[in-house]
Amino acid sequence: MAKKRSHLVCQHMEGISAKAIEQYQDIIREYIRDRHGIYALYKRDRLYYVGLATNLRGRLNQHLRDRHRGLWDRFSVYLTIGGDHIKELESLLLRIVKPKGNSQSGKFPTSQDLKRRLMLDVRLRQREELQVLIGKLLKVNRVARRKRIDRREKSETVLGPYIDGPLRLQATYRGKLYRARVRNRGWIFYNGYLYSSPSHVARDICGHNVNGWIFWKYERAPGDWVQLKTLKR
């Protein structure tokens, strides 16, 4: 049976005049009263402000009287099912669009900033390119590369050649969630024991041979769990 897809936005209306809130408030109220969602305010078709609300009607009425009064003449609303992700959605919009009327930028409390990682990887790439350009260090670079290949072939753990640091693993089997940790050299710590292969751990859990690369997922980024086999790419 196909898995039912969940949707973030369930209803929306765009480019509505601010006058509609007062002139047809009974109709608008039925649409957006006590609803979660994101709204956007516009002045002459130019985005002015982005916000979120658990009561969209109340928030729009407020903006007709607060510091934003007279600074917008149209609005759009995007209604969501629940409010689990609208705060992050608002932050995403604020960071991309940077509307004039918003005084604060969005934040991602649990997101990993990849900029520092990018800087380190770029420096490593530039160092290797410099060695190639200089020429006399090319031989050293080739030796180092050969050593890395040899280490991959002779690694005492399956995951050792594919990781740069510790990893968190999880898997679901027969409705139960299992967790494990991968240490620096690729050793997997589970239930008080160390394993050299993810398939060995999976076999002990399931009681039969299992492909550990598919059985386990690792946390690629905070909250982003993907199959272990993606490490091979």
C-alpha positions in Angstrom: 0.0 0.0 0.0 1.4 3.4 -1.0 2.5 5.6 1.8 0.2 8.6 2.2 2.0 11.9 1.6 1.7 14.7 4.1 1.4 18.3 2.9 2.7 21.4 4.5 0.3 23.9 2.9 -3.4 22.7 2.7 -5.1 26.0 1.6 -4.0 29.4 0.4 -5.2 32.7 -1.1 -2.9 35.3 -2.6 -3.0 39.0 -3.4 -6.1 39.9 -1.4 -6.9 43.6 -0.7 -6.5 44.7 2.9 -10.0 46.3 2.6 -11.5 42.8 2.3 -10.6 42.2 6.0 -13.0 45.0 7.1 -15.6 44.9 4.3 -16.0 41.1 4.2 -14.7 40.1 7.6 -17.4 37.5 8.1 -16.3 35.6 5.0 -12.6 36.0 5.7 -13.2 35.0 9.3 -14.6 31.6 8.2 -11.5 30.9 6.2 -8.7 31.8 8.6 -10.1 32.1 12.1 -8.0 30.0 14.5 -5.9 28.6 11.6 -2.1 28.1 11.6 -0.1 29.5 8.8 2.2 32.0 7.2 1.1 35.3 5.9 2.8 38.0 3.7 2.0 41.7 3.5 2.5 43.6 0.3 2.7 47.3 -0.7 2.0 47.8 -4.4 2.9 44.2 -5.2 6.2 44.4 -3.4 6.8 42.2 -0.4 6.8 44.2 2.9 6.5 41.8 5.7 6.4 38.0 6.5 5.0 36.5 9.6 3.4 33.4 11.2 0.3 33.1 13.3 -1.8 30.6 15.1 -4.8 32.9 14.6 -4.3 34.5 11.2 -7.4 36.7 11.3 -6.4 38.2 14.6 -2.9 38.9 13.4 -4.0 40.6 10.1 -6.5 42.8 12.0 -3.7 43.8 14.4 -1.5 44.9 11.5 -4.3 47.2 10.3 -3.7 49.2 13.5 -0.1 48.7 14.7 3.2 50.1 13.4 2.5 48.4 10.0 -0.7 50.4 9.4 -0.7 52.1 6.0 2.5 50.3 4.9 0.7 47.4 3.2 -2.4 47.2 1.0 -2.6 43.5 0.0 -1.9 40.2 1.8 -1.5 36.5 1.1 -2.0 33.6 3.5 -0.9 30.0 3.4 -2.7 27.7 5.8 -1.0 24.7 7.3 -2.2 21.5 8.9 -1.0 22.1 12.5 1.9 24.3 13.5 4.8 22.0 13.8 7.0 23.5 11.1 5.7 27.0 10.5 8.3 28.6 12.7 11.1 27.1 10.6 9.2 28.0 7.5 9.0 31.6 8.6 12.7 31.7 9.4 13.5 30.2 6.0 11.5 33.0 4.2 13.0 35.7 6.4 16.6 34.6 5.6 15.9 34.3 1.8 13.7 37.3 1.2 14.7 39.7 4.0 11.5 41.8 3.9 11.7 45.5 4.7 9.2 45.4 7.5 10.7 42.6 9.5 13.2 43.7 12.2 14.5 40.2 13.0 16.1 37.5 10.8 15.1 33.9 11.1 16.9 31.4 13.2 17.4 27.6 12.8 18.1 26.4 16.4 18.8 22.7 15.4 20.3 23.2 12.0 24.0 22.6 11.4 25.8 25.5 9.7 28.0 24.0 6.9 30.0 27.1 6.3 32.9 26.1 8.6 33.0 22.6 7.1 33.0 24.2 3.6 36.0 26.4 4.6 38.0 23.4 5.8 37.2 21.3 2.7 38.1 24.2 0.4 41.4 24.7 2.2 42.2 21.0 1.9 41.3 21.0 -1.9 43.4 24.2 -2.4 46.4 22.6 -0.6 46.2 19.6 -2.9 45.9 21.8 -6.0 48.9 23.8 -4.9 51.0 20.7 -4.5 50.1 19.7 -8.0 51.0 23.1 -9.4 54.3 23.3 -7.7 55.3 20.0 -9.1 58.1 18.9 -6.8 55.5 18.0 -4.1 53.4 16.0 -6.6 55.2 12.8 -5.7 54.5 13.3 -2.0 50.9 13.9 -2.8 50.7 10.6 -4.7 52.3 8.7 -1.9 49.8 10.1 0.6 47.0 9.2 -1.8 48.3 5.7 -2.1 48.5 5.3 1.6 44.8 6.4 1.9 43.8 3.7 -0.6 45.9 1.1 1.2 44.2 2.1 4.5 40.8 1.6 3.0 41.7 -1.8 1.7 43.3 -3.0 5.0 41.0 -1.3 7.5 40.1 -3.4 10.4 36.5 -2.1 10.4 34.1 -1.8 7.6 33.1 1.8 8.2 36.6 3.1 9.0 37.5 4.3 5.5 34.2 6.1 5.0 33.9 8.2 8.1 35.8 11.3 9.5 34.4 11.1 13.0 31.8 9.5 15.3 28.3 8.8 14.0 24.9 8.0 15.5 23.0 5.0 14.0 19.4 3.9 14.3 17.2 1.2 12.8 13.6 0.0 13.2 12.9 -3.7 13.2 9.5 -5.2 13.9 8.3 -1.9 15.3 11.2 -1.4 17.7 13.8 1.3 17.5 17.5 0.3 17.9 20.3 2.8 18.4 24.1 2.4 18.1 27.1 4.6 17.9 30.1 4.5 15.5 33.4 5.5 17.0 36.3 7.3 15.3 37.9 4.3 13.7 34.6 2.7 12.6 34.0 0.5 15.6 30.2 0.2 16.3 29.2 0.2 19.9 25.9 -1.5 20.6 24.5 -3.1 23.8 27.8 -3.1 25.5 29.8 -4.7 22.6 32.0 -3.5 19.8 31.4 -4.6 16.3 33.6 -4.2 13.2 30.7 -4.3 10.7 27.2 -2.8 10.6 25.9 -6.1 9.2 27.2 -8.0 12.2 25.2 -5.8 14.5 22.1 -6.1 12.4 22.4 -9.9 12.3 22.5 -10.0 16.1 19.4 -7.9 16.3 17.4 -9.8 13.6 18.7 -13.3 14.2 19.6 -13.8 10.5 21.9 -12.3 7.9 21.0 -8.6 7.1 22.7 -6.0 4.8 23.8 -3.5 7.4 24.3 -0.8 4.9 20.5 -0.8 4.3 19.4 -1.8 7.8 21.0 1.1 9.5 20.5 4.9 9.1 22.9 7.5 10.2 22.4 11.1 11.2 23.9 13.0 8.2 22.8 16.3 9.8 20.7 17.1 12.9 17.4 15.3 12.3 18.3 14.1 8.8 18.6 10.3 8.9 19.6 8.5 5.7 20.6 5.0 4.9 24.2 4.0 5.8 24.9 3.1 2.1 25.0 6.8 1.2 28.4 6.9 2.8 29.8 4.9 -0.2 28.9 7.6 -2.7 
